[in-house]
Every structure is written in C-alpha cells, then in structure tokens.
Amino acid sequence: MKLHTVSCLAVLLLGACGTLRAERINESKTYSYHSSTGSKTQTAEEIEDIGELTEKQGFSAFREKLRFNVTARESYTTNALLEGSHSSSDAVFLPTIEAGFHTLLGKNFSFDLAFKVESAVFAKYDERNFAGYSAVATLDYRFKPGAPKLFVGVEPYRYDSFDTGDLLTQAIGLTAGADWEVPFNAGRSLAFVGYRFTDYLADPNIDSRLVHRAVVGMGHQIRSNVTGQFYYLYQHSDYTDFDRADNKHTVAANLIYQFSRHWFGSLTTSYVNSDSSQNGASYEGFNAGLGVTVQF
C-alpha cells in the first residue's frame, strides 16, 4: 500500500481534533488526495464482436469518482466550554457521514464536491449538543506534477442546537489558498504545507469573520497498514461585525490503522491554545479520541 492511500483517510480526520463546537468544526483544513480513471473507447470491430460497452464503462468510471465515509468517534476534552484552562472536561460522541465526488478537468484542473452531516453529543454538557450540515465545492489547479496546488472554493454550512432546535450559526465561506505535498523516503513519508484565506459571511452577523490558516506537518507510513501524522496549525480570525481578533495554535498527532480495504481505526490527539482580544474568549485544552471509519 502506498502512503497516500492511507493518508487519504488520515487527512480527513484532521478536522476531528479539537472541533467541539459549531464555530470550530468549520475551521479545520482538509487535505485530500484523489485519483480517477477514464473509460477506454472501443473500436468498431470490438463493438461488432462483443457489443457496445461504453455505457457500462462510463458508469464504472463515474463510480470511481465517488466516495462515501461513515465515521464514529469518541473524544475526551479537558475544556468542553472553551473557557479558560482545563476547566470543563467531558466526553463527546462525534458521528459523521460524508459523500463526495472528484473529477479531473483537463490536464491541470480538478473539481471536488463534498457533502457532510455531523453532530456532537456531550456526556455532561448536553445543552451544547448540536448537528451540522455542510457542503464544500473546490476547484484545484496544479501546473505540473509535484508543484504546489492552488485552489478556490465555496462552503455553505448550518449548525443547529439539539437542546432547543434553534439555529446556532450558518454561513457561506469563500476560500482561496495553496497546498504543497512533498513525498520522500521512497514514498513512505510525506511533508505538507498549506495556506488558505476564507471570508465567512455568517448569520447571525456576529460570526462573520476573515480567517487566515497556515499548516505544516508530516505523515509517515510506519507499517503497510499503519500511518502516523503530526502537524502544527496556526489560525488568525478577524471578526468583521465587532472588535475581536483571535489567534489559535494547534499541535496534533494522529495514528491511522487500516483493518481492511474499507475499515480504518484512528487515535487522534491535539493541544489547542487560543488567545482572543475579547475578554473571556481565550482558552486552552487537550483533546484525545478513538474512532472507526468505513470508507467506500
């Protein structure tokens, strides 16, 4: 198994570390690697001998562009309320369903569309339970293999409270950025660096913000079915509706185990330190989780 095969799942789990409220789930950066195969055109002689297979081949090629993931995670956090330092420990159940489509557009472009339904169920602070719905459409450009990837995207999302049924927040995020992945160690290791800028137009307006994110990290194939990952993420958020600016630092380490072709297990850990110009909005905490994912 090549490193990027397991990394495809590992990077999907990046957002699971430290995302325990609606406004934090959508701040994670997702790195993904995709491949697709096209259908082979039949000759007139082949059609005459065995019949036309274009429709079947076309369906097979289309199916290879689709993906579907179901993840169940149990996470422990030292700060469920995101207030101060290690003041509100809790266990959180984090189920997620994702469906996606990825296709090449010519030689240098690709398009990805993903839909996600997710929720958080707190053991102690159950008034904070919520469900979220989001979609992300991304257009990538890479001028040659191995070069940095440029991308633009749009992401609508909505989060509702389980406790009251009321809207917590909804927004459309407009994004531009760049990623660069560099394999080494005979393809068993992968270094990555990325930057993205997102303008979130939110309802209520108090959540509208301009977000800069930069990440640097490395993944390594420890065994044929075990991948480790470590990364550092810096995020700066400027809120446009009132005077608030946040600086958040995240250090995370993940371990991914592939049980079979479709089943994966994960151990995720992260430390988050967020400093805010608004009184009472600064916090720090440690998160750890165990999860299982089925991937089609």
N, C-alpha and C positions, 0 to 999 in steps of 0.2 A: 504494500500500500504506500502510495506517495504521501508526503507530508501534507500537501494542500487538500487531500481528500478528507483527512481528519480535521484540518484547520477550518474547513468549511463549516463544521458544526461548532468548533471552538469559538470562532468569531461571532457566531450567532448568540453565544452565551455571554458576550461581553456586557451587554446591557442588563444582564441579570444581577450584577454586583452593585449593591447599594441603591437600587431603584425601588424604594419602598413607599413612595407617594406619587400621585399622578404627575406632578410637575417635574419629578426626577426621572421617571421612566423614559420620557421622550428626550432626555439629554444625552443618551448614550450613543456612541458612534458604532455603526455596524460595518465590519469589513467582510466581504464575501468574495468567493472565487467560484466562477461558473464555467461550464463548458457545454457545448452543444454540437450535434452532428447533423448534417443535412442529408436529405434523401438522394439516392442515386437515380439518375434518369435512365429509363430503359430504352433500348434500341427498338426499331421497328421489327426486327427479326425476333427479339425476345417477346415482344407483345404478341406476335403471331403464334409463337410456340407455346407459351405458358399463360398468356393473358396479361392484361394490364394490372400492374401492382402499384401504380402511382398513388392511389388513394390510401392504401394500407401503409405504404412507406411514409406518406405525408403525415398520417396520424401518429406513426411511431416517432417521427422527428419532432412533432409537436409535443408529444408526451414527454420526451426527454428534456424539454424546456420548462416543464412544470415541476414544482416541488411542494411538499406538504409536510409540516412538522407539528408534532404534539409534544409538549414538554410539561413535566410536573416537577416543581422544585419545593423543597422545604428549607427555609432560610432562618438563620438566627441573627438578630441585630442587637447591638448594645444601645441603640438610640432610635427607637421607633418614632418618637415625636420630633426628631430633628431639632432638638433644643439643647444647647449647652454641650456637656461632655458625658457620655455614657450614663445617661440618667433614666432611660426608659427601655430596658431590654425586653425583647418579645420574640416569639416565633411567628413566622409568616409563611403561609402557603401561597405559591405563585404558579398557577397553571397558565399555559399559553398555547394558543393554536395559531399557526401561520400557514398561509398559502401564498405561493409566488410563481412568477413567470419571468424567464430570462431568455433573451434572444440577441443574436448578433445583427447589426445593421451595417452591412458592408464590411470593409476591411478594418476600419479603425473605431467604429462606434458599437455600442451595445446598449440595450434597454432592459431595465428590470422593474417589475411591478410586484409589490408585496402587500398582503392584507393580514392584519393581526388582531386577534381578540385575546385580551389578557385580564387578569384580576389579581388582587391581593386580599388575602383573608388573614387577619391578625388574631392571634390566640387571646391576647389580653386587651389590647386597644381596639376592640371590634368596631367602635364608632368610626374608625379610619378605613374600613373595608371599602374597596372600590372595584369597578370594572372599567376597562378601557377598550376603545376601538380605534384603529388607525390604518392608514394606507400610505405607502411610500412609492412614488414613481421617480426613477433615476435614469438619466441619460449619461453614459460614460464615453470618454474619448481617450484613446491611447495611440500616439502617433507611430510607435513601433513596439515590438515585444520587449519587455524588461524596462520600458520607460515609465515614468510616473503617469498615473491615471488622473485625468481631470473629469469632474462631474458636476452636474446641476440636478436639482431635484425639488419636488414639492411633496409635502407631508401634511395632510389633514388628520386631526385626531380629536377625540372626545373622551372624557372620563366622568363617570357618574358615581355617586355615593351609594353603597349598599344600604347604609343605615337609614337615609332619608329618601333615596331615589332622586335627589336633586343633582343638577349639573355641578361638577367641581370646576372643570375648565374645558374649553375647546379652542382650537386654534388651527391655523394653516401656517406651516413653516416653509419658507423659501430658502433653498440652500445652494451654495457653491463651494467647491473645495477641491482637494487633490490628495491622492494616496500614492504611496510607493512601497512596493514589496521587493525585497532582495533575498533570493534563496542562496544558501551557501552550505558548506559541509556536505557536499554531494547531494544536495537537495533535502537533507534531513533537518535543516534549520532554516528559519525564515525571519529576517528582520523587517520591521514595517514602521513607517512614519506617516503621519497624515495631518491635515488641517482642514477645517470646514468652518464656514460662516453661515449662520441661519438667522433669518428675520422671522420671529414668531408674531403673527397678528392674532391676538387672543380675544376671547370673550369669556369672562369679563376682561375689560381692558387692563386691569391691574396686573395681569400675567403676560402682557405684551413685552417682548424683550429682544435685544440683539445679543446673539451668543457666538463667541469665538471658542473653538475647541482645537486643541493640539494633542496628539498622542504619539508615543514612541514605545516600541516593545519588540518582543522576540518570541517565536514559537519554536519548539524542538520536538522531534519525533523520538521519544525515549525508547519505545519498542514499536513493533509493527502496528500495534493496536492501542498505543498509549501516547498521547501528546500533551506536553506541558506548555504553558503560555504565561508570560509576565509582561505587564505594561504599566506605563505611567500616563495619566490623562490630566491635562490642565484645561480648565474651563473658566472663561470670564463672561459674565452676564450683565448687561446694562438694561435696566427696566425703563421703558420709554414713557410710561404713564405717571411715574413719580420718581423721586430721587432715591434710587437704590442701585448699588453695584455689588456683585458677588464674585469672589474668586475661590474656585473649588479645585482641590488637589485630590486625585485618586490614585492609589497604588494597588494593583490587583494581581493575583496569581490564580491560574485555573489549571485543572488537570482533567483531561478527557480520556475516557476509556471506551473503546469500541467493542461491544459484546458480539455483534454480528453485523451483517451488511446494513441493517436498518435500525439497530438499537445501540444507544450510546448512554453512558453514565458520566456524571460530572461532579467534581468537587471545586467549588469556587470560593475565593476569599478576597476581601478588599478592605482597605482602610481609607476613609474619606475625611478630609478636613476642609470645611467651607467657611470662609471669612466674609461677612456681609457688612455693608455700611449702615444697614438698618438694625437698630437695637433689637436684640432677641432672635435675630435670624441666623447668627453664626452657630455652627455645630460641628462636632466630630463624632465618628463612630466606626465600629468594626463590624463587618458582615461576613458570614460564612454559610454556605449552603450545599446541599446534596440534591442532585436532580437526575432524572432519566428522560431521554428523548427518543421518540420513534420518528424516523425520517423516511419519507417515500420520494 
